[in-house]
Amino acid sequence: MDYNNNVNYSTCAIHFIDRRVLHCFALGIFKKSGTSKAEDIVHNCKNIWWTVHLNYNFCSAIVTDTEATMCKAGRLFVAASRANGGTTQWHGCIDHILELITGIAMKDYEGSEGVMAAARTLVGHFSSSSQAKQRLLSLQTTTKAVKCIQDVATRWWSTYSMCERLLRLKPYFTLMEAEGNLDCNLNDEQWVIINDTCILLKPFMFAQKTLEGETYVTNSMIPYILHRIRFLLEEARNTPNISLHVANLIRKMANTFEVHWGCGEPGTVATEHRTEGPNRRPQGIPLLTLVASFLDPRFKIGPGLVQEDKDNIWSVILHQMIGIERTQRALHRAAEEELQQQQQQQLLLQDEELDDAPNDVFNNMFDDLNALRMA
């Protein structure tokens, strides 16, 4: 193992469906040379493919995160595929994009009363004091004893996990505060914000967990999941008596959601993928995802879409079906022509054999006559 900090490694994971079962495996871990520019990423990825004899013709879509370099690499992948006669598309990973939205909840905003900082202080108290941690565990006699969870920017749905765990442990914090063993408990207003934030983040957590599945197809679920999240954000925005912090949080999350997935207005969902967001990030639901959803019996009615969007998607599906039919016919004609050529070549060979046969008989006759003369 090379422990040099200057050495980088890369890998590719392959997903494919066989007999309605999703399969996933990594192609290996390979030492990566050169820089990490978009061109280098594409070059290294191709080298990994070639080790298992793959090319663009085998690849329907490439999925990466939507960091600026990967966005550029995605465009290079698509261009290279087109140049080689392929139809490979590039999509941004939906879980990464959802995490960009939920990550907003890690910060304090106007009206938050510093609740996120206070929550981390509370968690940190038990992380730094083994005595406090042990007392917290000992109080949990009726259920399985659990510890606090610290939210981490690089860990998905960690803010939700922290808030959910704090709410679960709230009665024990109150007991410890009454005992005089805790002086950093949250106040009532802060607990309300923690509760509201947890409710707001829960649908995102479920969506991310669902889309992490490696034994079932998730692509066709994306349009409906995004429709539900958009609906819940709008519903939360209109909730009466909501705290100022959560109202600001909802507004920021909804704005970021629209930056990545479009406005969601009727008639735009089926075409938003043609546009680009800030820094040339992809915007809207990818066309391949919309088509996959309509071909999935669970979502073929297009839940959450107006008729205009449904008609646009069905017209795309019809166009692709006609293209497949034409391709199949062309392949069939090419196979028939090749078969006819083979048959013609066989007939020519047979004719040549027949033409040679009389000459052989004629020559044999002279050989026999010469043999009689010699006798």
C-alpha positions as CSV (number, residue, x, y, z in Angstrom):
1,M,0.0,0.0,0.0
2,D,1.3,3.4,-1.0
3,Y,0.8,5.9,1.9
4,N,2.3,8.9,0.0
5,N,-0.1,11.9,0.5
6,N,0.7,13.0,-3.1
7,V,-0.7,9.8,-4.7
8,N,-4.3,9.8,-5.7
9,Y,-6.6,7.0,-6.7
10,S,-9.8,6.7,-8.7
11,T,-12.5,4.2,-9.4
12,C,-15.7,3.7,-11.3
13,A,-18.8,1.8,-10.1
14,I,-20.9,0.1,-12.7
15,H,-24.7,-0.3,-12.4
16,F,-26.7,-2.5,-14.7
17,I,-30.1,-4.3,-14.7
18,D,-30.3,-8.0,-15.5
19,R,-33.6,-9.8,-15.3
20,R,-35.2,-6.9,-13.4
21,V,-32.5,-7.0,-10.8
22,L,-30.1,-4.1,-10.2
23,H,-26.4,-5.1,-9.9
24,C,-23.6,-2.8,-8.8
25,F,-19.9,-3.3,-8.4
26,A,-16.7,-1.3,-8.5
27,L,-14.2,-1.9,-11.3
28,G,-11.3,-1.6,-8.9
29,I,-9.1,1.0,-7.5
30,F,-6.5,2.6,-9.8
31,K,-3.6,4.9,-9.1
32,K,-4.3,8.2,-10.8
33,S,-1.5,10.3,-12.4
34,G,-1.6,13.9,-13.5
35,T,-3.9,16.7,-12.3
36,S,-7.5,16.6,-11.4
37,K,-8.8,18.7,-14.2
38,A,-12.0,17.7,-16.1
39,E,-9.9,16.4,-19.0
40,D,-7.8,14.2,-16.7
41,I,-11.0,12.8,-15.0
42,V,-12.4,11.8,-18.4
43,H,-9.1,10.3,-19.5
44,N,-8.7,8.2,-16.3
45,C,-12.3,7.0,-16.4
46,K,-11.8,5.8,-20.0
47,N,-8.6,4.0,-19.0
48,I,-10.6,2.2,-16.3
49,W,-13.3,1.2,-18.7
50,W,-10.8,-0.2,-21.2
51,T,-9.5,-2.6,-18.6
52,V,-12.8,-4.4,-18.8
53,H,-13.4,-3.7,-22.5
54,L,-16.1,-1.2,-22.0
55,N,-16.8,1.9,-24.2
56,Y,-19.5,4.5,-24.7
57,N,-21.8,2.1,-26.6
58,F,-22.3,0.2,-23.3
59,C,-23.1,3.3,-21.2
60,S,-26.5,4.8,-21.0
61,A,-25.6,7.5,-18.4
62,I,-22.7,8.7,-16.3
63,V,-23.5,10.0,-12.8
64,T,-21.2,12.2,-10.7
65,D,-21.5,15.0,-8.2
66,T,-22.1,18.5,-9.5
67,E,-18.9,20.2,-8.4
68,A,-17.7,22.6,-11.1
69,T,-14.9,20.3,-12.4
70,M,-17.3,17.3,-12.5
71,C,-19.9,19.4,-14.4
72,K,-17.3,20.1,-17.1
73,A,-16.2,16.5,-17.1
74,G,-19.8,15.5,-17.7
75,R,-20.1,17.7,-20.7
76,L,-16.8,16.2,-22.1
77,F,-18.2,12.7,-21.5
78,V,-21.3,13.5,-23.5
79,A,-19.3,15.2,-26.3
80,A,-16.9,12.2,-26.6
81,S,-19.8,9.8,-26.7
82,R,-21.5,11.7,-29.5
83,A,-18.2,11.8,-31.4
84,N,-18.0,8.0,-31.1
85,G,-21.6,7.3,-32.2
86,G,-22.9,6.8,-28.7
87,T,-25.8,8.3,-26.8
88,T,-24.4,8.5,-23.3
89,Q,-25.9,11.1,-21.0
90,W,-24.5,12.7,-17.9
91,H,-26.5,13.3,-14.7
92,G,-25.7,15.0,-11.4
93,C,-26.1,12.7,-8.4
94,I,-29.5,13.6,-6.8
95,D,-28.3,12.6,-3.3
96,H,-25.4,15.0,-3.6
97,I,-27.8,17.8,-4.8
98,L,-30.3,17.1,-2.0
99,E,-27.4,17.3,0.5
100,L,-26.5,20.8,-0.8
101,I,-30.0,21.8,0.1
102,T,-30.2,20.1,3.5
103,G,-26.7,21.4,4.4
104,I,-28.3,24.9,4.7
105,A,-29.9,23.8,7.9
106,M,-26.5,23.5,9.6
107,K,-26.2,27.3,9.9
108,D,-28.0,29.8,12.1
109,Y,-30.2,32.5,10.5
110,E,-32.2,35.5,11.6
111,G,-34.5,34.4,14.4
112,S,-32.7,31.2,15.2
113,E,-31.6,32.4,18.7
114,G,-28.3,30.7,17.9
115,V,-30.0,27.4,18.2
116,M,-27.7,25.4,16.0
117,A,-24.6,26.6,17.8
118,A,-26.4,25.9,21.1
119,A,-27.3,22.4,20.0
120,R,-23.7,21.7,19.0
121,T,-22.6,23.0,22.4
122,L,-25.0,20.6,24.1
123,V,-23.7,17.7,22.0
124,G,-20.1,18.7,22.6
125,H,-20.7,18.7,26.4
126,F,-21.4,15.0,26.4
127,S,-18.7,14.3,23.9
128,S,-16.0,15.9,26.0
129,S,-17.2,14.6,29.4
130,S,-17.2,10.9,30.0
131,Q,-19.0,11.5,33.4
132,A,-21.8,13.4,31.8
133,K,-22.1,10.8,29.0
134,Q,-22.3,8.0,31.5
135,R,-25.0,9.8,33.6
136,L,-27.0,10.3,30.4
137,L,-26.8,6.6,29.5
138,S,-27.7,5.5,33.0
139,L,-30.9,7.5,33.1
140,Q,-32.2,5.7,30.0
141,T,-33.6,2.6,31.8
142,T,-36.8,2.0,29.9
143,T,-35.4,2.1,26.3
144,K,-32.1,1.3,24.6
145,A,-29.5,3.8,25.9
146,V,-28.2,6.1,23.1
147,K,-25.7,8.9,22.9
148,C,-25.8,12.3,21.3
149,I,-25.0,12.6,17.6
150,Q,-22.8,15.4,16.2
151,D,-23.7,16.8,12.9
152,V,-20.9,16.8,10.3
153,A,-20.9,18.7,7.0
154,T,-19.6,15.7,5.1
155,R,-22.1,13.2,6.5
156,W,-25.5,13.0,4.8
157,W,-28.6,14.0,6.8
158,S,-26.4,14.5,9.9
159,T,-28.2,17.7,11.0
160,Y,-31.5,15.7,11.0
161,S,-29.8,12.9,12.9
162,M,-28.5,15.4,15.5
163,C,-31.9,17.1,15.9
164,E,-33.9,13.8,16.1
165,R,-31.5,12.4,18.7
166,L,-31.7,15.6,20.8
167,L,-35.5,15.4,20.8
168,R,-35.3,11.8,21.9
169,L,-33.0,12.7,24.8
170,K,-34.8,15.9,25.8
171,P,-36.5,14.4,28.9
172,Y,-33.1,13.1,30.2
173,F,-31.5,16.5,29.7
174,T,-34.3,18.0,31.8
175,L,-33.6,15.5,34.6
176,M,-29.9,16.2,34.5
177,E,-30.5,20.0,34.5
178,A,-32.8,19.5,37.6
179,E,-30.0,17.5,39.3
180,G,-27.5,20.3,38.6
181,N,-25.5,18.2,36.2
182,L,-26.2,20.1,33.1
183,D,-25.9,23.9,32.5
184,C,-26.1,24.1,28.7
185,N,-29.6,22.7,28.0
186,L,-31.7,24.4,25.4
187,N,-34.5,26.8,26.3
188,D,-38.1,26.3,25.3
189,E,-37.9,28.5,22.1
190,Q,-34.8,26.7,21.0
191,W,-36.5,23.3,21.4
192,V,-39.3,24.5,19.2
193,I,-36.8,25.4,16.5
194,I,-35.1,22.0,16.8
195,N,-38.4,20.2,16.5
196,D,-39.5,22.3,13.5
197,T,-36.1,21.8,11.8
198,C,-36.4,18.0,12.4
199,I,-39.8,17.9,10.8
200,L,-38.6,19.9,7.8
201,L,-35.5,17.8,7.2
202,K,-37.2,14.4,7.7
203,P,-38.6,14.1,4.1
204,F,-35.1,14.8,2.7
205,M,-33.6,12.1,4.9
206,F,-36.1,9.6,3.7
207,A,-35.5,10.6,0.0
208,Q,-31.8,10.3,0.4
209,K,-32.0,6.9,2.1
210,T,-34.4,5.6,-0.6
211,L,-32.2,6.8,-3.4
212,E,-29.1,5.1,-1.9
213,G,-30.6,1.7,-2.7
214,E,-28.2,-0.7,-4.5
215,T,-30.5,-3.6,-5.0
216,Y,-33.4,-1.9,-6.6
217,V,-33.8,0.7,-9.4
218,T,-34.2,4.3,-8.1
219,N,-33.9,6.4,-11.2
220,S,-37.6,6.2,-12.0
221,M,-38.5,7.3,-8.5
222,I,-36.8,10.7,-8.8
223,P,-39.6,12.8,-10.4
224,Y,-42.2,11.8,-7.8
225,I,-39.8,12.2,-4.9
226,L,-38.9,15.7,-6.1
227,H,-42.6,16.5,-6.6
228,R,-43.3,15.5,-3.0
229,I,-40.4,17.5,-1.6
230,R,-41.4,20.6,-3.6
231,F,-45.0,20.2,-2.3
232,L,-43.8,19.8,1.3
233,L,-41.6,22.8,1.1
234,E,-44.5,24.9,-0.2
235,E,-46.8,23.5,2.5
236,A,-44.3,24.3,5.2
237,R,-43.8,27.8,3.9
238,N,-47.5,28.4,4.3
239,T,-47.7,26.9,7.8
240,P,-49.1,29.5,10.3
241,N,-47.2,30.6,13.4
242,I,-43.9,29.1,12.2
243,S,-40.8,30.4,13.8
244,L,-38.8,33.1,12.0
245,H,-35.7,30.9,11.8
246,V,-37.5,28.0,10.3
247,A,-39.3,30.4,7.9
248,N,-36.0,31.7,6.7
249,L,-34.6,28.2,6.5
250,I,-37.5,27.1,4.3
251,R,-37.1,30.1,2.1
252,K,-33.4,29.4,1.5
253,M,-33.9,25.7,1.0
254,A,-36.8,26.3,-1.5
255,N,-34.7,28.8,-3.4
256,T,-31.8,26.4,-3.6
257,F,-34.1,23.6,-4.6
258,E,-35.4,25.7,-7.5
259,V,-31.8,26.5,-8.6
260,H,-31.1,22.8,-9.1
261,W,-34.6,21.4,-10.1
262,G,-36.3,24.4,-11.7
263,C,-39.4,26.3,-10.8
264,G,-41.7,23.4,-11.2
265,E,-44.3,25.6,-13.0
266,P,-46.8,23.7,-15.2
267,G,-45.4,23.0,-18.6
268,T,-41.7,23.4,-17.5
269,V,-40.9,20.1,-15.8
270,A,-40.5,18.2,-19.0
271,T,-38.3,20.8,-20.6
272,E,-36.3,22.3,-17.7
273,H,-33.4,19.9,-18.4
274,R,-32.6,21.9,-21.6
275,T,-31.3,24.8,-19.5
276,E,-28.3,25.3,-17.2
277,G,-28.2,26.8,-13.8
278,P,-25.4,28.9,-12.2
279,N,-21.9,27.9,-13.0
280,R,-23.3,25.7,-15.8
281,R,-24.7,23.2,-13.3
282,P,-27.4,21.0,-14.7
283,Q,-30.9,22.1,-14.0
284,G,-34.2,20.3,-13.9
285,I,-35.0,16.6,-14.1
286,P,-32.8,14.7,-16.7
287,L,-34.8,13.5,-19.7
288,L,-33.6,10.0,-19.2
289,T,-35.0,10.1,-15.7
290,L,-38.4,11.4,-16.9
291,V,-38.6,8.7,-19.5
292,A,-37.7,6.0,-17.0
293,S,-40.4,7.2,-14.6
294,F,-43.1,7.0,-17.3
295,L,-42.0,3.5,-18.3
296,D,-42.2,2.4,-14.6
297,P,-45.7,1.0,-14.0
298,R,-45.7,2.7,-10.5
299,F,-45.3,6.2,-12.0
300,K,-46.6,5.9,-15.6
301,I,-49.5,8.2,-14.8
302,G,-47.0,11.0,-14.1
303,P,-48.1,11.9,-10.6
304,G,-47.6,15.6,-9.9
305,L,-47.3,16.6,-13.6
306,V,-49.8,18.6,-15.6
307,Q,-51.1,17.2,-18.9
308,E,-48.8,19.5,-21.0
309,D,-45.7,18.0,-19.3
310,K,-47.1,14.4,-19.7
311,D,-47.7,15.0,-23.4
312,N,-44.2,16.2,-23.9
313,I,-42.7,13.2,-22.2
314,W,-44.9,10.7,-24.1
315,S,-44.0,12.4,-27.4
316,V,-40.3,11.9,-26.5
317,I,-41.0,8.2,-25.7
318,L,-42.8,7.8,-29.0
319,H,-40.0,9.4,-30.9
320,Q,-37.4,7.1,-29.2
321,M,-39.6,4.1,-29.9
322,I,-39.8,5.0,-33.6
323,G,-36.0,5.5,-33.6
324,I,-35.5,2.0,-32.0
325,E,-37.8,0.5,-34.6
326,R,-36.0,2.1,-37.5
327,T,-32.7,0.9,-36.0
328,Q,-34.0,-2.6,-35.7
329,R,-35.3,-2.6,-39.2
330,A,-31.9,-1.3,-40.5
331,L,-30.1,-4.0,-38.6
332,H,-32.5,-6.6,-39.9
333,R,-32.0,-5.4,-43.5
334,A,-28.3,-5.4,-43.1
335,A,-28.4,-9.0,-41.7
336,E,-30.6,-10.1,-44.7
337,E,-28.2,-8.5,-47.2
338,E,-25.3,-10.2,-45.6
339,L,-27.1,-13.5,-45.7
340,Q,-27.9,-13.0,-49.4
341,Q,-24.3,-12.2,-50.1
342,Q,-23.2,-15.4,-48.3
343,Q,-25.7,-17.4,-50.3
344,Q,-24.6,-15.9,-53.6
345,Q,-21.0,-16.6,-52.8
346,Q,-21.9,-20.3,-52.0
347,L,-23.7,-20.6,-55.3
348,L,-20.7,-19.2,-57.2
349,L,-18.4,-21.7,-55.5
350,Q,-20.8,-24.5,-56.4
351,D,-20.8,-23.3,-60.1
352,E,-17.0,-23.2,-60.1
353,E,-16.9,-26.8,-58.8
354,L,-19.4,-27.9,-61.5
355,D,-17.3,-26.1,-64.2
356,D,-14.2,-27.9,-63.0
357,A,-15.9,-31.3,-62.9
358,P,-16.1,-32.0,-66.8
359,N,-12.5,-30.9,-67.2
360,D,-11.5,-33.5,-64.6
361,V,-13.4,-36.2,-66.4
362,F,-11.9,-35.2,-69.8
363,N,-8.4,-35.3,-68.4
364,N,-8.9,-38.6,-66.8
365,M,-10.1,-40.0,-70.1
366,F,-6.8,-39.0,-71.8
367,D,-4.9,-40.4,-68.9
368,D,-6.6,-43.7,-69.6
369,L,-5.9,-43.6,-73.3
370,N,-2.2,-42.8,-72.7
371,A,-2.0,-45.7,-70.3
372,L,-3.4,-48.1,-73.1
373,R,-0.9,-46.8,-75.6
374,M,2.0,-47.4,-73.2
375,A,0.7,-51.0,-72.7
